[in-house]
Amino acid sequence: MKLSLLAALTLLSPVLGYRILAIFPVPSKSHNHMGQGIVGALLKAGHEVTWATPFPKKEAQKGLTYIDVSETQRFIQNVDPLKVQQLNIAEMLEFGRNISVAAAVNKGVQEALMGKYDAVVTEVFFSDLQAGFAAVLQVPWIVLSGTVVHSGVEALVADIGSAALVPAMASDYPLPMTLWQRMANAAMIGMMTAGRFEKLYHEIFDPIAEKKGIVLPPYSKAIYNISILLSNSHPSLAPAISVPPNVVYIAGYHIDDHHSPLPKDLQELMDNSKNGVIYFSMGSVVKGSAFPEQTRKDLIRILGALPCTVLWKFEEPIQGLPKNVHIRAWMPQPAILAHPNLKLFITHGGLLSTLEAIQAGVPLLAVPVFGDQPGNAVRAERAGYALAVPFAPDMGDKLKVALDKMLSDNRYYNKAKELSRLFNNRPLPPSKLIAHYVELAIETKGALHLRSPTYHYAWYERYMLDQLAVVMATIYVAVKLVKYGVNKVLGKSKKEKVKKN
């Protein structure tokens, strides 16, 4: 009887699911879309999710509870694409710090941290502070990296072996890098991984730990206590890096297996565009309305002269548009990219847009602005399915040259189709991996068997400097002993000679 009851409970437990806290506070629609992909996969697997997001929905959904952290949106309001290009690493780290702190002190998040969960999922974004969420809940910590795999991601779970070999996330260096490029690359990586938040970690999470009657682990251990790192990357996108088994590639997980059909008017427009369609979108952060007036006029002139239809995601009405240019404040991007008449995607080079284009096999004309966009654009150009034009007020002429080149040369389209076949050739959809590895982390109490042993050792032990010190000391002592012995023998020999004389 007891065995039968145990078997029944074993069968029942996966249905009941786990309670998971997901914290995605970055106030960007694209980052929220990444969070939605993680949350959706967990809900689909039958788990209960509490999701801290700047964009909570009003509609109720089974198994989902929202925590409103919309106060983080104040850090990104009225983004000027020209100013955001000039942000340096220190300013990006400050940006990440502000968002992390705002989320951590949010009333709803603080209340959730007093509850019980089976795991925490967060996004890494220029801050180590999110380590405190899993530390005070004493549960496995699953981290999402929204960029391709790079040295900063590698440093979270293992020693940085790629600093001398692989360009940093925001770098446009080629492979292989020269000596000076490798030196600059190492300096960039050092600056990106230098941001530490130990004081804030204790200020925010010590009081919570005290209320719960637990001891907060040291900051130096908490920030590396990552059970699973879900990477929005794929070998077709970036140079290979040696990472431990707890790094799981899930690029494209946010893309629905069956996206919604196009609205009727767009479907008819694209179906009837015999000369093809160009889709133009600068993502959710950089608004088209923020373009300088002259830049906007240049773009309208260039796009209006094309023989094909242009769909332009633009937030405001524009008077006197050419007949072939159609604007919408919102565009169903995956469905547009999947249409057979689409010839080219003009994009800011954000990773989600890049992944959606690769999945659909669409070439890119990238106009990168900030963050990982320049690096994504350069990698796409080197891979042969894109051209890149830097964002600037006078970019119109360069954009026209790139457009003409890509529309008259099939190699970009053919390369995009080739990469699409490679990208889509996987044993199962990447979204299926999310619930599997979250469950694995919970059931094995941290997936210790998948982790690198790197952070069991001090930095000097990882680089074998202690061993080198022992070897050098041994050699030193041996040389001293040999010298001492030789001097003894020679000294004795001299004494004997003196006696004889």
Kinemage of the C-alpha trace (Angstrom):
@kinemage 1
@onewidth
@group {chain A} dominant
@subgroup {mainchain}
@vectorlist {calphas} color= white
{ca met a 1} P 0.000 0.000 0.000
{ca lys a 2} L 2.793 2.415 0.959
{ca leu a 3} L 4.651 1.595 -2.241
{ca ser a 4} L 1.532 2.240 -4.325
{ca leu a 5} L 0.977 5.601 -2.630
{ca leu a 6} L 4.633 6.542 -3.180
{ca ala a 7} L 4.365 5.642 -6.871
{ca ala a 8} L 1.186 7.712 -7.209
{ca leu a 9} L 2.848 10.731 -5.596
{ca thr a 10} L 5.872 10.329 -7.864
{ca leu a 11} L 3.619 10.395 -10.916
{ca leu a 12} L 1.663 13.331 -9.553
{ca ser a 13} L 4.585 15.628 -8.629
{ca pro a 14} L 5.516 16.749 -12.165
{ca val a 15} L 1.885 17.780 -12.724
{ca leu a 16} L 1.875 19.949 -9.596
{ca gly a 17} L 4.999 21.712 -10.774
{ca tyr a 18} L 7.437 23.980 -8.980
{ca arg a 19} L 7.200 27.590 -7.774
{ca ile a 20} L 9.661 29.791 -9.640
{ca leu a 21} L 10.529 33.469 -9.178
{ca ala a 22} L 11.543 35.196 -12.437
{ca ile a 23} L 13.042 38.691 -12.184
{ca phe a 24} L 13.516 40.572 -15.478
{ca pro a 25} L 13.596 44.302 -14.630
{ca val a 26} L 15.324 45.740 -17.739
{ca pro a 27} L 12.876 48.358 -19.101
{ca ser a 28} L 13.101 47.340 -22.750
{ca lys a 29} L 10.467 45.559 -24.818
{ca ser a 30} L 13.100 43.238 -26.293
{ca his a 31} L 14.416 42.235 -22.854
{ca asn a 32} L 10.826 41.773 -21.690
{ca his a 33} L 10.261 39.552 -24.718
{ca met a 34} L 13.178 37.393 -23.589
{ca gly a 35} L 11.614 37.151 -20.142
{ca gln a 36} L 8.281 36.213 -21.711
{ca gly a 37} L 9.986 33.339 -23.547
{ca ile a 38} L 11.403 31.935 -20.303
{ca val a 39} L 8.176 32.417 -18.349
{ca gly a 40} L 6.062 30.958 -21.163
{ca ala a 41} L 8.190 27.804 -21.352
{ca leu a 42} L 7.922 27.284 -17.580
{ca leu a 43} L 4.148 27.842 -17.549
{ca lys a 44} L 3.744 25.435 -20.450
{ca ala a 45} L 5.607 22.799 -18.400
{ca gly a 46} L 3.083 23.192 -15.580
{ca his a 47} L 5.027 25.349 -13.136
{ca glu a 48} L 3.813 28.377 -11.156
{ca val a 49} L 5.745 31.540 -11.969
{ca thr a 50} L 5.949 34.890 -10.196
{ca trp a 51} L 7.324 37.339 -12.748
{ca ala a 52} L 8.828 40.737 -11.864
{ca thr a 53} L 8.578 42.848 -15.017
{ca pro a 54} L 8.301 46.514 -16.060
{ca phe a 55} L 5.470 45.525 -18.421
{ca pro a 56} L 2.867 43.524 -16.455
{ca lys a 57} L -0.292 42.610 -18.339
{ca lys a 58} L -3.803 43.176 -17.020
{ca glu a 59} L -5.144 39.856 -18.254
{ca ala a 60} L -4.913 36.976 -15.791
{ca gln a 61} L -3.061 33.839 -16.837
{ca lys a 62} L -3.183 30.498 -15.089
{ca gly a 63} L -0.133 29.866 -12.939
{ca leu a 64} L 1.298 33.387 -13.444
{ca thr a 65} L 1.579 36.187 -10.878
{ca tyr a 66} L 3.015 39.576 -11.833
{ca ile a 67} L 5.191 41.898 -9.770
{ca asp a 68} L 5.141 45.405 -11.233
{ca val a 69} L 8.646 46.912 -11.448
{ca ser a 70} L 7.691 49.568 -14.001
{ca glu a 71} L 9.633 52.173 -11.975
{ca thr a 72} L 12.747 50.987 -13.859
{ca gln a 73} L 11.345 52.575 -17.023
{ca arg a 74} L 12.492 55.998 -15.809
{ca phe a 75} L 16.081 54.990 -16.602
{ca ile a 76} L 15.390 54.600 -20.302
{ca gln a 77} L 12.761 57.214 -21.176
{ca asn a 78} L 13.248 59.442 -24.222
{ca val a 79} L 16.312 57.625 -25.549
{ca asp a 80} L 18.322 59.750 -27.991
{ca pro a 81} L 20.085 57.358 -30.425
{ca leu a 82} L 22.962 59.799 -30.919
{ca lys a 83} L 23.588 60.187 -27.184
{ca val a 84} L 23.185 56.521 -26.337
{ca gln a 85} L 25.952 55.716 -28.859
{ca gln a 86} L 28.364 57.664 -26.674
{ca leu a 87} L 27.733 55.706 -23.464
{ca asn a 88} L 30.977 54.288 -22.087
{ca ile a 89} L 31.450 51.118 -20.061
{ca ala a 90} L 31.267 52.957 -16.726
{ca glu a 91} L 27.917 54.500 -17.718
{ca met a 92} L 26.550 51.121 -18.812
{ca leu a 93} L 27.589 49.604 -15.469
{ca glu a 94} L 25.846 52.482 -13.682
{ca phe a 95} L 22.748 51.869 -15.813
{ca gly a 96} L 22.751 48.184 -14.849
{ca arg a 97} L 23.287 49.079 -11.191
{ca asn a 98} L 20.329 51.478 -11.118
{ca ile a 99} L 17.969 48.932 -12.652
{ca ser a 100} L 19.131 46.145 -10.304
{ca val a 101} L 18.743 48.296 -7.201
{ca ala a 102} L 15.287 49.548 -8.244
{ca ala a 103} L 14.113 45.948 -8.712
{ca ala a 104} L 15.697 44.650 -5.504
{ca val a 105} L 14.083 47.308 -3.277
{ca asn a 106} L 10.690 47.054 -5.013
{ca lys a 107} L 7.976 46.295 -2.437
{ca gly a 108} L 6.551 43.359 -4.385
{ca val a 109} L 9.990 41.811 -4.894
{ca gln a 110} L 10.844 42.256 -1.208
{ca glu a 111} L 7.609 40.513 -0.242
{ca ala a 112} L 8.318 37.671 -2.671
{ca leu a 113} L 11.769 37.176 -1.124
{ca met a 114} L 10.058 36.471 2.209
{ca gly a 115} L 8.129 33.621 0.576
{ca lys a 116} L 9.128 30.156 -0.589
{ca tyr a 117} L 10.219 29.233 -4.104
{ca asp a 118} L 12.026 26.328 -5.710
{ca ala a 119} L 14.263 28.377 -8.043
{ca val a 120} L 15.079 31.919 -9.167
{ca val a 121} L 15.586 32.969 -12.799
{ca thr a 122} L 17.213 36.323 -13.576
{ca glu a 123} L 18.838 38.042 -16.552
{ca val a 124} L 22.470 39.110 -16.356
{ca phe a 125} L 22.658 42.819 -17.207
{ca phe a 126} L 25.750 44.739 -16.085
{ca ser a 127} L 25.221 43.800 -12.431
{ca asp a 128} L 26.031 41.050 -9.925
{ca leu a 129} L 23.384 42.229 -7.480
{ca gln a 130} L 20.795 39.679 -8.641
{ca ala a 131} L 22.855 36.987 -6.896
{ca gly a 132} L 21.131 38.091 -3.692
{ca phe a 133} L 17.717 36.828 -4.820
{ca ala a 134} L 18.780 33.182 -4.869
{ca ala a 135} L 21.022 33.693 -1.830
{ca val a 136} L 18.192 34.775 0.501
{ca leu a 137} L 15.754 32.207 -0.906
{ca gln a 138} L 18.414 29.461 -0.680
{ca val a 139} L 17.393 27.947 -4.009
{ca pro a 140} L 19.123 27.205 -7.344
{ca trp a 141} L 19.925 30.274 -9.424
{ca ile a 142} L 19.263 30.105 -13.162
{ca val a 143} L 20.702 32.973 -15.209
{ca leu a 144} L 19.734 34.082 -18.705
{ca ser a 145} L 22.368 35.762 -20.852
{ca gly a 146} L 20.625 37.751 -23.571
{ca thr a 147} L 23.762 38.069 -25.731
{ca val a 148} L 25.914 35.648 -27.675
{ca val a 149} L 28.462 33.811 -25.542
{ca his a 150} L 31.417 36.060 -24.716
{ca ser a 151} L 34.090 36.446 -22.053
{ca gly a 152} L 31.789 38.244 -19.608
{ca val a 153} L 29.365 35.321 -19.719
{ca glu a 154} L 32.228 32.857 -19.464
{ca ala a 155} L 33.489 34.590 -16.299
{ca leu a 156} L 30.190 33.854 -14.529
{ca val a 157} L 30.697 30.100 -14.637
{ca ala a 158} L 34.376 29.433 -15.365
{ca asp a 159} L 37.791 31.025 -15.605
{ca ile a 160} L 38.108 33.410 -18.566
{ca gly a 161} L 39.996 31.398 -21.165
{ca ser a 162} L 38.822 33.421 -24.146
{ca ala a 163} L 40.287 36.843 -23.306
{ca ala a 164} L 43.314 36.293 -25.532
{ca leu a 165} L 41.395 34.492 -28.268
{ca val a 166} L 37.842 35.780 -28.757
{ca pro a 167} L 36.759 39.434 -29.267
{ca ala a 168} L 34.664 40.930 -26.462
{ca met a 169} L 30.911 41.406 -26.884
{ca ala a 170} L 31.088 45.020 -28.098
{ca ser a 171} L 34.308 44.569 -30.079
{ca asp a 172} L 34.598 44.521 -33.869
{ca tyr a 173} L 38.018 42.852 -33.937
{ca pro a 174} L 38.552 40.051 -36.496
{ca leu a 175} L 39.783 36.514 -35.902
{ca pro a 176} L 42.635 35.990 -35.319
{ca met a 177} L 43.389 39.231 -33.441
{ca thr a 178} L 46.759 40.987 -33.588
{ca leu a 179} L 48.905 41.528 -30.481
{ca trp a 180} L 47.610 45.077 -29.965
{ca gln a 181} L 44.005 44.003 -30.546
{ca arg a 182} L 44.415 41.227 -27.973
{ca met a 183} L 45.823 43.700 -25.457
{ca ala a 184} L 42.936 46.118 -26.053
{ca asn a 185} L 40.490 43.213 -25.895
{ca ala a 186} L 41.850 42.064 -22.528
{ca ala a 187} L 41.584 45.621 -21.167
{ca met a 188} L 37.962 45.868 -22.364
{ca ile a 189} L 37.096 42.547 -20.747
{ca gly a 190} L 38.729 43.660 -17.500
{ca met a 191} L 36.592 46.816 -17.426
{ca met a 192} L 33.401 44.890 -18.208
{ca thr a 193} L 33.988 42.393 -15.399
{ca ala a 194} L 35.235 44.945 -12.857
{ca gly a 195} L 31.829 46.121 -11.651
{ca arg a 196} L 31.292 44.781 -8.155
{ca phe a 197} L 28.314 45.336 -5.866
{ca glu a 198} L 29.361 43.821 -2.520
{ca lys a 199} L 28.297 46.781 -0.365
{ca leu a 200} L 24.853 46.985 -1.991
{ca tyr a 201} L 24.481 43.209 -1.755
{ca his a 202} L 24.797 43.352 2.026
{ca glu a 203} L 22.783 46.556 2.444
{ca ile a 204} L 19.788 45.130 0.574
{ca phe a 205} L 19.861 41.438 1.417
{ca asp a 206} L 21.282 41.274 4.968
{ca pro a 207} L 18.023 42.600 6.502
{ca ile a 208} L 15.964 40.043 4.559
{ca ala a 209} L 18.270 37.201 5.623
{ca glu a 210} L 17.997 38.360 9.249
{ca lys a 211} L 14.182 38.369 9.088
{ca lys a 212} L 14.228 34.864 7.657
{ca gly a 213} L 16.696 33.663 10.267
{ca ile a 214} L 19.356 32.585 7.791
{ca val a 215} L 22.997 33.481 7.209
{ca leu a 216} L 23.607 35.310 3.930
{ca pro a 217} L 26.445 33.645 2.014
{ca pro a 218} L 29.531 35.754 1.259
{ca tyr a 219} L 29.174 37.935 -1.822
{ca ser a 220} L 32.269 36.356 -3.387
{ca lys a 221} L 30.541 32.962 -3.304
{ca ala a 222} L 26.995 34.094 -4.101
{ca ile a 223} L 27.866 35.753 -7.432
{ca tyr a 224} L 29.322 32.515 -8.790
{ca asn a 225} L 26.687 30.172 -7.367
{ca ile a 226} L 24.985 29.766 -10.755
{ca ser a 227} L 23.297 26.424 -11.316
{ca ile a 228} L 22.367 26.846 -15.011
{ca leu a 229} L 23.296 29.595 -17.467
{ca leu a 230} L 20.836 29.797 -20.372
{ca ser a 231} L 22.620 31.503 -23.265
{ca asn a 232} L 20.736 33.164 -26.110
{ca ser a 233} L 23.495 32.037 -28.446
{ca his a 234} L 24.255 29.436 -31.110
{ca pro a 235} L 27.502 28.275 -32.765
{ca ser a 236} L 26.381 29.852 -36.052
{ca leu a 237} L 26.412 33.324 -34.421
{ca ala a 238} L 29.691 33.711 -32.543
{ca pro a 239} L 33.159 32.149 -32.123
{ca ala a 240} L 33.188 28.953 -30.091
{ca ile a 241} L 34.171 29.251 -26.417
{ca ser a 242} L 34.933 26.333 -24.104
{ca val a 243} L 32.274 26.470 -21.392
{ca pro a 244} L 31.111 23.912 -18.787
{ca pro a 245} L 27.994 21.757 -19.288
{ca asn a 246} L 25.791 24.064 -17.202
{ca val a 247} L 25.883 26.601 -20.077
{ca val a 248} L 22.953 25.735 -22.356
{ca tyr a 249} L 22.514 27.314 -25.811
{ca ile a 250} L 18.876 28.336 -26.390
{ca ala a 251} L 19.124 30.944 -29.183
{ca gly a 252} L 15.732 31.530 -30.780
{ca tyr a 253} L 13.751 30.212 -27.813
{ca his a 254} L 11.606 33.370 -27.834
{ca ile a 255} L 10.307 32.679 -31.349
{ca asp a 256} L 6.910 30.960 -31.386
{ca asp a 257} L 6.800 27.625 -33.178
{ca his a 258} L 3.682 28.814 -35.020
{ca his a 259} L 3.510 32.596 -35.220
{ca ser a 260} L 0.223 34.378 -35.784
{ca pro a 261} L -0.789 35.080 -39.378
{ca leu a 262} L -0.347 38.547 -40.836
{ca pro a 263} L -3.217 41.026 -40.585
{ca lys a 264} L -5.299 40.906 -43.764
{ca asp a 265} L -4.098 44.272 -45.123
{ca leu a 266} L -0.412 43.419 -44.649
{ca gln a 267} L -0.912 39.932 -46.065
{ca glu a 268} L -2.463 41.334 -49.245
{ca leu a 269} L 0.179 44.055 -49.500
{ca met a 270} L 3.064 41.603 -49.247
{ca asp a 271} L 1.403 39.015 -51.496
{ca asn a 272} L 0.945 41.638 -54.216
{ca ser a 273} L 4.474 43.087 -53.975
{ca lys a 274} L 5.902 41.476 -57.093
{ca asn a 275} L 9.229 43.311 -56.753
{ca gly a 276} L 9.640 42.155 -53.198
{ca val a 277} L 9.422 43.792 -49.762
{ca ile a 278} L 11.961 45.510 -47.512
{ca tyr a 279} L 11.221 45.618 -43.790
{ca phe a 280} L 12.718 48.448 -41.696
{ca ser a 281} L 12.690 48.459 -37.877
{ca met a 282} L 15.087 49.922 -35.315
{ca gly a 283} L 13.663 47.877 -32.464
{ca ser a 284} L 11.821 49.036 -29.366
{ca val a 285} L 14.396 51.271 -27.648
{ca val a 286} L 15.472 53.558 -30.485
{ca lys a 287} L 12.320 55.169 -31.840
{ca gly a 288} L 12.197 56.252 -35.481
{ca ser a 289} L 10.688 59.515 -34.261
{ca ala a 290} L 13.989 60.210 -32.444
{ca phe a 291} L 15.874 60.414 -35.751
{ca pro a 292} L 17.157 63.879 -36.657
{ca glu a 293} L 14.844 65.641 -39.128
{ca gln a 294} L 17.362 65.592 -41.994
{ca thr a 295} L 18.065 61.888 -41.436
{ca arg a 296} L 14.352 61.168 -41.638
{ca lys a 297} L 14.029 63.141 -44.908
{ca asp a 298} L 17.030 61.312 -46.400
{ca leu a 299} L 15.539 57.940 -45.482
{ca ile a 300} L 12.154 58.793 -47.004
{ca arg a 301} L 13.858 59.927 -50.225
{ca ile a 302} L 16.028 56.795 -50.467
{ca leu a 303} L 13.270 54.320 -49.575
{ca gly a 304} L 10.781 56.056 -51.870
{ca ala a 305} L 13.098 55.597 -54.863
{ca leu a 306} L 13.190 51.804 -54.463
{ca pro a 307} L 11.184 49.604 -56.877
{ca cys a 308} L 9.952 47.405 -54.025
{ca thr a 309} L 7.468 47.823 -51.167
{ca val a 310} L 8.872 49.140 -47.872
{ca leu a 311} L 7.325 48.382 -44.460
{ca trp a 312} L 8.698 50.812 -41.891
{ca lys a 313} L 8.060 50.502 -38.150
{ca phe a 314} L 7.602 54.156 -37.226
{ca glu a 315} L 5.737 55.537 -34.233
{ca glu a 316} L 4.270 58.739 -35.713
{ca pro a 317} L 2.302 59.597 -38.878
{ca ile a 318} L 4.377 61.032 -41.730
{ca gln a 319} L 2.742 63.261 -44.301
{ca gly a 320} L 3.533 62.926 -47.989
{ca leu a 321} L 5.009 59.433 -47.901
{ca pro a 322} L 5.948 57.816 -51.242
{ca lys a 323} L 3.379 55.247 -52.415
{ca asn a 324} L 5.708 52.311 -51.856
{ca val a 325} L 6.479 53.194 -48.199
{ca his a 326} L 4.022 52.035 -45.527
{ca ile a 327} L 4.440 52.863 -41.853
{ca arg a 328} L 2.962 51.262 -38.731
{ca ala a 329} L 3.650 51.919 -35.046
{ca trp a 330} L 3.748 48.146 -34.564
{ca met a 331} L 4.680 45.366 -36.955
{ca pro a 332} L 4.248 41.576 -36.530
{ca gln a 333} L 7.950 41.035 -37.160
{ca pro a 334} L 8.282 37.207 -37.186
{ca ala a 335} L 5.350 36.867 -39.631
{ca ile a 336} L 6.783 39.567 -41.898
{ca leu a 337} L 10.219 37.937 -41.915
{ca ala a 338} L 8.655 34.582 -42.784
{ca his a 339} L 6.871 35.921 -45.902
{ca pro a 340} L 8.421 34.585 -49.135
{ca asn a 341} L 8.393 38.045 -50.778
{ca leu a 342} L 10.601 39.623 -48.115
{ca lys a 343} L 14.012 40.429 -49.612
{ca leu a 344} L 15.832 42.390 -46.921
{ca phe a 345} L 15.606 43.466 -43.276
{ca ile a 346} L 16.996 46.896 -42.270
{ca thr a 347} L 17.599 46.557 -38.530
{ca his a 348} L 19.461 48.001 -35.547
{ca gly a 349} L 21.206 44.648 -35.166
{ca gly a 350} L 19.676 43.686 -31.811
{ca leu a 351} L 20.183 40.002 -31.059
{ca leu a 352} L 16.488 39.044 -31.036
{ca ser a 353} L 15.913 40.636 -34.439
{ca thr a 354} L 19.102 39.018 -35.742
{ca leu a 355} L 17.966 35.602 -34.512
{ca glu a 356} L 14.514 36.009 -36.053
{ca ala a 357} L 16.114 36.950 -39.375
{ca ile a 358} L 18.498 33.982 -39.304
{ca gln a 359} L 15.675 31.602 -38.497
{ca ala a 360} L 13.704 32.936 -41.472
{ca gly a 361} L 16.760 33.110 -43.750
{ca val a 362} L 16.586 36.869 -44.401
{ca pro a 363} L 19.707 39.000 -45.091
{ca leu a 364} L 20.352 42.068 -42.932
{ca leu a 365} L 21.315 45.648 -43.525
{ca ala a 366} L 22.395 46.538 -39.993
{ca val a 367} L 22.408 50.083 -38.584
{ca pro a 368} L 23.816 49.445 -35.085
{ca val a 369} L 23.488 52.039 -32.331
{ca phe a 370} L 24.790 50.733 -28.971
{ca gly a 371} L 25.364 47.766 -26.666
{ca asp a 372} L 25.918 44.467 -28.461
{ca gln a 373} L 24.487 45.796 -31.743
{ca pro a 374} L 27.826 46.856 -33.353
{ca gly a 375} L 29.376 43.489 -32.513
{ca asn a 376} L 26.327 41.615 -33.840
{ca ala a 377} L 26.442 43.676 -37.045
{ca val a 378} L 30.152 43.078 -37.653
{ca arg a 379} L 29.800 39.321 -37.046
{ca ala a 380} L 26.842 39.199 -39.455
{ca glu a 381} L 28.813 41.108 -42.089
{ca arg a 382} L 31.815 38.805 -41.746
{ca ala a 383} L 29.526 35.782 -41.963
{ca gly a 384} L 28.355 37.061 -45.365
{ca tyr a 385} L 24.633 37.618 -44.829
{ca ala a 386} L 24.723 41.330 -43.941
{ca leu a 387} L 26.207 44.748 -44.527
{ca ala a 388} L 26.641 47.286 -41.730
{ca val a 389} L 26.205 51.070 -41.820
{ca pro a 390} L 26.967 52.965 -38.575
{ca phe a 391} L 24.117 55.083 -37.239
{ca ala a 392} L 24.813 58.782 -37.921
{ca pro a 393} L 22.823 61.876 -38.966
{ca asp a 394} L 24.368 61.708 -42.455
{ca met a 395} L 24.081 57.948 -42.944
{ca gly a 396} L 21.639 58.267 -45.878
{ca asp a 397} L 24.140 58.020 -48.729
{ca lys a 398} L 25.974 55.062 -47.167
{ca leu a 399} L 22.662 53.319 -46.587
{ca lys a 400} L 21.733 53.791 -50.247
{ca val a 401} L 25.036 52.288 -51.419
{ca ala a 402} L 24.544 49.274 -49.140
{ca leu a 403} L 20.912 48.852 -50.267
{ca asp a 404} L 21.843 48.905 -53.942
{ca lys a 405} L 24.625 46.400 -53.352
{ca met a 406} L 22.496 43.936 -51.417
{ca leu a 407} L 19.497 44.126 -53.756
{ca ser a 408} L 21.696 43.455 -56.803
{ca asp a 409} L 23.755 40.603 -55.336
{ca asn a 410} L 22.131 37.260 -54.427
{ca arg a 411} L 25.057 36.067 -52.304
{ca tyr a 412} L 23.692 37.782 -49.165
{ca tyr a 413} L 20.298 36.120 -49.610
{ca asn a 414} L 21.900 32.738 -50.343
{ca lys a 415} L 24.171 32.965 -47.298
{ca ala a 416} L 21.198 33.841 -45.082
{ca lys a 417} L 19.365 30.727 -46.310
{ca glu a 418} L 22.450 28.593 -45.671
{ca leu a 419} L 22.784 29.863 -42.098
{ca ser a 420} L 19.062 29.388 -41.553
{ca arg a 421} L 19.380 25.693 -42.345
{ca leu a 422} L 22.283 25.424 -39.885
{ca phe a 423} L 20.479 27.398 -37.178
{ca asn a 424} L 17.263 25.375 -37.459
{ca asn a 425} L 18.991 21.980 -37.622
{ca arg a 426} L 18.578 20.960 -33.964
{ca pro a 427} L 17.268 17.774 -32.334
{ca leu a 428} L 14.503 19.704 -30.501
{ca pro a 429} L 13.244 23.304 -30.196
{ca pro a 430} L 15.417 25.417 -27.835
{ca ser a 431} L 12.385 26.410 -25.747
{ca lys a 432} L 12.076 22.746 -24.668
{ca leu a 433} L 15.481 22.966 -22.960
{ca ile a 434} L 14.395 25.716 -20.553
{ca ala a 435} L 11.990 23.751 -18.366
{ca his a 436} L 14.226 20.674 -18.524
{ca tyr a 437} L 17.287 22.431 -17.117
{ca val a 438} L 15.340 24.475 -14.548
{ca glu a 439} L 13.780 21.244 -13.276
{ca leu a 440} L 17.192 19.553 -13.303
{ca ala a 441} L 18.674 22.357 -11.194
{ca ile a 442} L 15.854 22.031 -8.663
{ca glu a 443} L 15.846 18.237 -8.489
{ca thr a 444} L 19.648 17.987 -8.108
{ca lys a 445} L 19.789 20.912 -5.653
{ca gly a 446} L 21.924 23.120 -7.875
{ca ala a 447} L 23.191 20.965 -10.780
{ca leu a 448} L 26.621 20.744 -9.144
{ca his a 449} L 27.549 17.878 -11.465
{ca leu a 450} L 27.412 20.240 -14.473
{ca arg a 451} L 29.476 23.069 -13.021
{ca ser a 452} L 33.114 23.947 -13.577
{ca pro a 453} L 35.399 23.427 -10.541
{ca thr a 454} L 36.931 26.861 -11.265
{ca tyr a 455} L 35.596 28.728 -8.268
{ca his a 456} L 36.566 26.058 -5.755
{ca tyr a 457} L 40.055 27.518 -6.061
{ca ala a 458} L 41.672 30.906 -5.450
{ca trp a 459} L 42.860 32.843 -8.492
{ca tyr a 460} L 46.519 31.950 -7.880
{ca glu a 461} L 45.563 28.275 -7.643
{ca arg a 462} L 43.612 28.412 -10.925
{ca tyr a 463} L 46.664 29.791 -12.710
{ca met a 464} L 48.910 27.257 -10.905
{ca leu a 465} L 51.003 30.070 -9.440
{ca asp a 466} L 51.209 28.232 -6.105
{ca gln a 467} L 52.570 25.196 -7.943
{ca leu a 468} L 55.008 27.403 -9.824
{ca ala a 469} L 56.126 28.903 -6.507
{ca val a 470} L 56.783 25.411 -5.086
{ca val a 471} L 58.746 24.383 -8.191
{ca met a 472} L 60.782 27.607 -8.160
{ca ala a 473} L 61.449 27.238 -4.432
{ca thr a 474} L 62.513 23.619 -4.961
{ca ile a 475} L 64.862 24.603 -7.769
{ca tyr a 476} L 66.247 27.443 -5.653
{ca val a 477} L 66.924 25.126 -2.699
{ca ala a 478} L 68.411 22.481 -4.984
{ca val a 479} L 70.769 25.009 -6.584
{ca lys a 480} L 71.770 26.289 -3.160
{ca leu a 481} L 72.452 22.732 -1.947
{ca val a 482} L 74.501 21.920 -5.056
{ca lys a 483} L 76.501 25.121 -4.623
{ca tyr a 484} L 76.990 24.359 -0.952
{ca gly a 485} L 78.152 20.814 -1.776
{ca val a 486} L 80.504 21.986 -4.529
{ca asn a 487} L 81.977 24.654 -2.265
{ca lys a 488} L 82.473 22.070 0.483
{ca val a 489} L 84.265 19.684 -1.876
{ca leu a 490} L 86.386 22.451 -3.422
{ca gly a 491} L 87.166 23.896 0.007
{ca lys a 492} L 88.243 20.503 1.325
{ca ser a 493} L 90.374 19.907 -1.768
{ca lys a 494} L 92.136 23.261 -1.298
{ca lys a 495} L 92.861 22.500 2.351
{ca glu a 496} L 94.373 19.124 1.437
{ca lys a 497} L 96.617 20.786 -1.168
{ca val a 498} L 97.775 23.364 1.371
{ca lys a 499} L 98.625 20.608 3.877
{ca lys a 500} L 100.628 18.717 1.271
{ca asn a 501} L 102.597 21.808 0.334
